[in-house]
């Protein structure tokens, strides 16, 4: 009988310890790894919140430790914070579109850091007004994710730092040939994209007084007119 009582006490003790462990795990899960049923999203300017919620939060909820944002070129970084009542806040840091790159494989809307965000069709390209188009970039300076040559990125940043009133006149840039293409189809080849400020006013005068399709070469402080092709 004593042997039976000892076994019964052992079994009851074991079940009691097991239940305590389960309770502790449940308490820890509630406080440190809660199940998320709702997602609040902040920091997104370009990505649709419904798309993000659909991609990140499975139907029926998931532990916060299992929440992940799938790879997306727009997402530079993110963090997830629990705010209570089964709700988490997804805080995004997005890459912003800055310019368009023309490659052998198509046109890509690109971030300031050279990351390809997504491919543009030709129809979309003409709707993407306001973004400068860069071409003539050596394929070895790029990979499938973007521009990897820091020198090329530095030259692009120089062009994008031009005064807004001047930058609006530029339509396309041939990086390899250091040529700026302006309104009226006027092209100006420069020694360096780091233009002297006096050149900006001179170029405006050229644009105003030059015929359509005129081509110029900067030599010293002079703009030499080249024959039309």
C-alpha positions as CSV (number, residue, x, y, z in Angstrom):
1,X,0.0,0.0,0.0
2,X,2.8,2.4,1.0
3,X,4.5,1.5,-2.3
4,X,1.3,2.4,-4.2
5,X,0.9,5.7,-2.3
6,X,4.5,6.6,-3.1
7,X,3.9,5.9,-6.8
8,X,0.7,7.9,-6.8
9,X,2.4,10.9,-5.0
10,X,5.2,10.7,-7.6
11,X,2.7,10.7,-10.5
12,X,0.7,13.6,-9.0
13,X,3.9,15.5,-8.3
14,X,5.1,14.9,-11.9
15,X,1.8,16.1,-13.3
16,X,1.8,19.1,-11.0
17,X,5.3,20.1,-12.1
18,X,4.4,19.6,-15.8
19,X,1.3,21.8,-15.3
20,X,3.4,24.5,-13.6
21,X,5.9,24.4,-16.5
22,X,3.1,24.8,-19.0
23,X,1.7,27.7,-17.0
24,X,5.1,29.4,-16.8
25,X,5.6,28.9,-20.6
26,X,2.1,30.4,-21.2
27,X,2.8,33.4,-19.0
28,X,6.2,33.9,-20.6
29,X,4.6,33.6,-24.1
30,X,1.9,36.2,-23.2
31,X,4.5,38.6,-21.8
32,X,7.6,38.0,-24.0
33,X,6.4,36.2,-27.1
34,X,2.7,37.1,-27.5
35,X,0.5,35.9,-30.3
36,X,-0.2,38.7,-32.8
37,X,-3.6,39.1,-34.4
38,X,-3.3,42.7,-35.6
39,X,-0.6,44.7,-37.2
40,X,-0.2,48.5,-37.1
41,X,2.2,49.8,-39.8
42,X,4.2,53.1,-39.7
43,X,7.1,54.5,-41.7
44,X,5.7,53.3,-45.1
45,X,5.4,55.9,-47.8
46,X,5.6,53.7,-50.9
47,X,4.5,50.2,-49.8
48,X,0.8,49.5,-49.4
49,X,-0.2,48.7,-45.8
50,X,-2.7,46.0,-46.9
51,X,0.0,44.3,-48.9
52,X,2.4,44.4,-45.9
53,X,-0.1,43.0,-43.5
54,X,-1.0,40.2,-45.9
55,X,2.7,39.3,-46.4
56,X,3.7,39.6,-42.7
57,X,0.8,38.4,-40.6
58,X,-0.7,34.9,-41.3
59,X,-4.4,34.4,-40.8
60,X,-5.1,33.2,-37.3
61,X,-2.2,35.0,-35.7
62,X,1.4,34.2,-35.0
63,X,4.0,34.6,-32.2
64,X,5.7,38.0,-32.4
65,X,9.1,36.2,-32.6
66,X,7.9,34.5,-35.9
67,X,6.9,37.8,-37.6
68,X,9.1,38.5,-40.7
69,X,9.0,41.0,-43.5
70,X,9.7,39.1,-46.8
71,X,12.5,40.5,-48.9
72,X,11.4,43.7,-50.7
73,X,13.8,46.2,-52.3
74,X,11.9,49.1,-50.8
75,X,12.5,47.8,-47.2
76,X,15.9,49.0,-46.0
77,X,15.3,47.9,-42.4
78,X,12.4,47.3,-40.0
79,X,11.6,46.6,-36.3
80,X,8.6,45.1,-34.6
81,X,7.3,46.3,-31.3
82,X,4.5,44.8,-29.2
83,X,1.9,47.4,-28.1
84,X,-0.6,45.1,-26.3
85,X,-3.9,43.3,-26.8
86,X,-2.5,41.0,-29.5
87,X,-1.3,44.0,-31.6
88,X,2.2,44.7,-32.9
89,X,3.6,47.8,-34.5
90,X,5.7,47.3,-37.7
91,X,8.1,50.2,-38.1
92,X,9.6,50.5,-41.5
93,X,12.6,52.4,-42.9
94,X,12.0,52.5,-46.7
95,X,14.4,53.2,-49.6
96,X,13.1,56.2,-51.6
97,X,13.1,56.3,-55.4
98,X,15.7,58.8,-56.6
99,X,16.4,58.2,-60.3
100,X,16.0,55.8,-63.2
101,X,18.7,53.6,-64.6
102,X,18.6,52.3,-68.2
103,X,20.3,48.9,-68.5
104,X,20.5,46.1,-71.1
105,X,17.7,44.4,-69.3
106,X,15.3,47.4,-69.0
107,X,14.6,50.5,-67.0
108,X,14.8,50.4,-63.2
109,X,13.5,52.9,-60.6
110,X,16.5,53.2,-58.3
111,X,17.2,54.4,-54.8
112,X,19.9,57.0,-53.9
113,X,22.1,54.1,-52.7
114,X,21.9,52.5,-56.2
115,X,19.4,49.7,-55.3
116,X,17.0,48.7,-58.0
117,X,13.5,49.1,-56.6
118,X,11.5,47.7,-59.5
119,X,11.5,47.5,-63.3
120,X,9.6,50.1,-65.3
121,X,7.9,49.4,-68.6
122,X,8.3,51.9,-71.3
123,X,4.7,53.2,-70.6
124,X,5.6,53.6,-66.9
125,X,8.9,55.2,-67.8
126,X,7.1,58.2,-69.5
127,X,4.8,58.5,-66.5
128,X,7.8,58.6,-64.1
129,X,8.3,62.3,-64.7
130,X,10.7,64.1,-62.3
131,X,13.1,61.2,-62.2
132,X,16.3,61.7,-64.2
133,X,17.3,58.8,-66.6
134,X,20.9,57.6,-66.4
135,X,22.3,55.4,-69.1
136,X,25.7,54.5,-70.5
137,X,26.7,52.7,-67.3
138,X,29.2,49.9,-67.8
139,X,27.4,46.5,-67.0
140,X,30.4,45.6,-64.8
141,X,29.4,48.5,-62.6
142,X,26.1,46.8,-61.8
143,X,24.7,43.5,-60.6
144,X,21.1,42.3,-60.6
145,X,20.3,44.3,-57.5
146,X,21.7,47.7,-58.5
147,X,24.8,49.8,-59.1
148,X,27.9,48.5,-57.2
149,X,30.5,51.0,-58.5
150,X,30.9,53.7,-55.8
151,X,32.5,56.1,-58.4
152,X,29.4,55.9,-60.6
153,X,27.2,56.5,-57.6
154,X,29.3,59.5,-56.6
155,X,28.8,61.0,-60.1
156,X,25.1,60.4,-60.0
157,X,24.8,62.1,-56.5
158,X,26.7,65.1,-57.9
159,X,24.1,65.5,-60.7
160,X,21.2,65.0,-58.3
161,X,22.7,67.8,-56.1
162,X,22.3,70.4,-58.9
163,X,20.0,73.3,-58.0
164,X,16.3,72.3,-58.6
165,X,15.7,75.0,-61.2
166,X,18.7,73.7,-63.2
167,X,18.1,70.0,-62.7
168,X,14.5,70.4,-64.1
169,X,16.1,71.2,-67.5
170,X,18.0,67.9,-67.7
171,X,16.2,64.9,-69.2
172,X,18.8,62.2,-69.5
173,X,22.5,61.7,-68.6
174,X,25.0,59.5,-70.4
175,X,27.4,58.6,-67.5
176,X,30.1,57.1,-69.6
177,X,30.3,59.9,-72.1
178,X,29.7,62.6,-69.5
179,X,26.9,64.1,-71.5
180,X,23.9,66.0,-70.3
181,X,20.7,65.9,-72.4
182,X,18.5,68.9,-72.0
183,X,15.1,70.1,-73.2
184,X,14.9,70.8,-77.0
185,X,17.2,67.8,-77.5
186,X,20.3,69.9,-76.7
187,X,23.3,67.8,-75.6
188,X,26.4,69.2,-73.7
189,X,29.5,67.1,-73.0
190,X,31.4,68.1,-69.9
191,X,34.8,67.3,-68.5
192,X,33.3,66.7,-65.1
193,X,29.7,66.5,-63.7
194,X,30.9,68.7,-60.9
195,X,29.9,71.9,-62.8
196,X,31.1,75.3,-61.8
197,X,28.2,77.4,-60.7
198,X,28.8,80.0,-63.5
199,X,28.3,77.2,-66.0
200,X,24.7,76.7,-64.9
201,X,23.7,80.2,-66.0
202,X,25.7,79.9,-69.2
203,X,23.9,76.6,-70.1
204,X,20.5,78.3,-69.5
205,X,21.5,80.9,-72.0
206,X,22.6,78.3,-74.5
207,X,19.3,76.5,-74.2
208,X,17.4,79.7,-74.7
209,X,19.3,80.7,-77.9
210,X,20.3,77.3,-79.5
211,X,18.3,75.5,-82.1
212,X,16.7,72.1,-81.4
213,X,19.2,69.3,-81.3
214,X,22.3,71.5,-80.8
215,X,25.4,69.7,-79.4
216,X,28.2,71.4,-77.4
217,X,31.5,70.4,-75.9
218,X,32.9,72.2,-72.9
219,X,36.5,73.2,-73.5
220,X,38.0,75.2,-70.7
221,X,35.5,78.0,-70.1
222,X,34.1,77.8,-73.5
223,X,31.1,75.9,-75.0
224,X,32.1,74.7,-78.4
225,X,29.3,74.0,-80.9
226,X,29.6,70.6,-82.6
227,X,28.2,69.9,-86.0
228,X,24.8,68.1,-85.9
229,X,25.0,64.4,-86.7
